[in-house]
C-alpha cells in the first residue's frame, strides 16, 4: 500500500504536490501544538518525518473517500 501511495504521489503535478504538502504541514503544526511541542524544538529531520507521515495520511484518506464516493455515486438512482 505504501508503494502505491508513493507512486500516486510521484505521478501528480507539482501544484498538487505543493497543495498536499501545505495541508500536511498545517496538520502537523496543529498536532504539535495539540501535544504541547514547539516546532522550533524539532530538528529538520524530525519535522520532515512528521510532515511525510501526514502526507501519507492525507493521500490514504483521499483514496478511501474517493472510492466510497465513486461507489455511492454509482449506486445512486438517476432521477
C-alpha positions as a printed NumPy array, in Angstrom:
array([[  0.   ,   0.   ,   0.   ],
       [  2.834,   2.392,   0.829],
       [  4.424,   1.804,  -2.581],
       [  1.109,   2.517,  -4.296],
       [  0.753,   5.743,  -2.357],
       [  4.267,   6.856,  -3.223],
       [  3.67 ,   6.024,  -6.9  ],
       [  0.434,   8.021,  -6.861],
       [  2.141,  10.975,  -5.194],
       [  5.065,  10.913,  -7.651],
       [  2.724,  10.984, -10.665],
       [  0.947,  14.158,  -9.51 ],
       [  1.755,  17.609, -10.807],
       [  3.894,  19.947,  -8.737],
       [  0.812,  22.066,  -7.987],
       [ -0.991,  19.069,  -6.456],
       [  2.132,  18.016,  -4.541],
       [  2.534,  21.528,  -3.15 ],
       [ -1.088,  21.639,  -2.043],
       [ -0.882,  18.249,  -0.325],
       [  2.403,  19.187,   1.355],
       [  0.952,  22.509,   2.592],
       [ -2.079,  20.738,   4.052],
       [  0.179,  18.16 ,   5.697],
       [  2.423,  20.869,   7.179],
       [ -0.595,  22.686,   8.594],
       [ -1.951,  19.482,  10.116],
       [  1.482,  18.586,  11.53 ],
       [  1.747,  22.043,  13.088],
       [ -1.717,  21.662,  14.665],
       [ -0.742,  18.265,  16.07 ],
       [  2.473,  19.668,  17.554],
       [  0.509,  22.428,  19.262],
       [ -2.078,  19.926,  20.467],
       [  0.583,  17.735,  22.058],
       [  2.5  ,  20.643,  23.579],
       [  5.571,  20.617,  21.344],
       [  7.026,  23.645,  19.64 ],
       [  8.057,  23.44 ,  16.019],
       [ 11.247,  25.306,  16.829],
       [ 12.266,  22.488,  19.194],
       [ 12.132,  19.881,  16.425],
       [ 15.083,  19.142,  14.199],
       [ 14.629,  19.461,  10.452],
       [ 14.717,  15.658,  10.072],
       [ 12.003,  15.188,  12.699],
       [  9.837,  17.85 ,  11.059],
       [ 10.266,  16.278,   7.604],
       [  9.319,  12.872,   9.016],
       [  6.187,  14.256,  10.697],
       [  5.103,  16.08 ,   7.524],
       [  5.742,  12.957,   5.42 ],
       [  3.531,  10.898,   7.745],
       [  0.777,  13.493,   7.473],
       [  1.103,  13.446,   3.659],
       [  0.608,   9.682,   3.659],
       [ -2.487,  10.017,   5.855],
       [ -3.971,  12.673,   3.57 ],
       [ -3.385,  10.576,   0.455],
       [ -4.878,   7.488,   2.141],
       [ -7.976,   9.482,   3.117],
       [ -8.293,  10.791,  -0.429],
       [ -8.155,   7.247,  -1.82 ],
       [-10.599,   5.966,   0.781],
       [-13.214,   8.692,   0.456],
       [-12.753,   8.997,  -3.3  ],
       [-13.52 ,   5.297,  -3.671],
       [-16.502,   5.497,  -1.359],
       [-17.815,   8.481,  -3.296],
       [-17.45 ,   6.671,  -6.611],
       [-19.298,   3.617,  -5.3  ],
       [-22.04 ,   5.726,  -3.709],
       [-22.456,   7.781,  -6.89 ],
       [-22.612,   4.59 ,  -8.968],
       [-25.476,   3.186,  -6.884],
       [-27.484,   6.412,  -6.776],
       [-30.69 ,   6.199,  -8.753],
       [-30.842,   8.722, -11.554],
       [-33.849,  10.943, -11.066]])
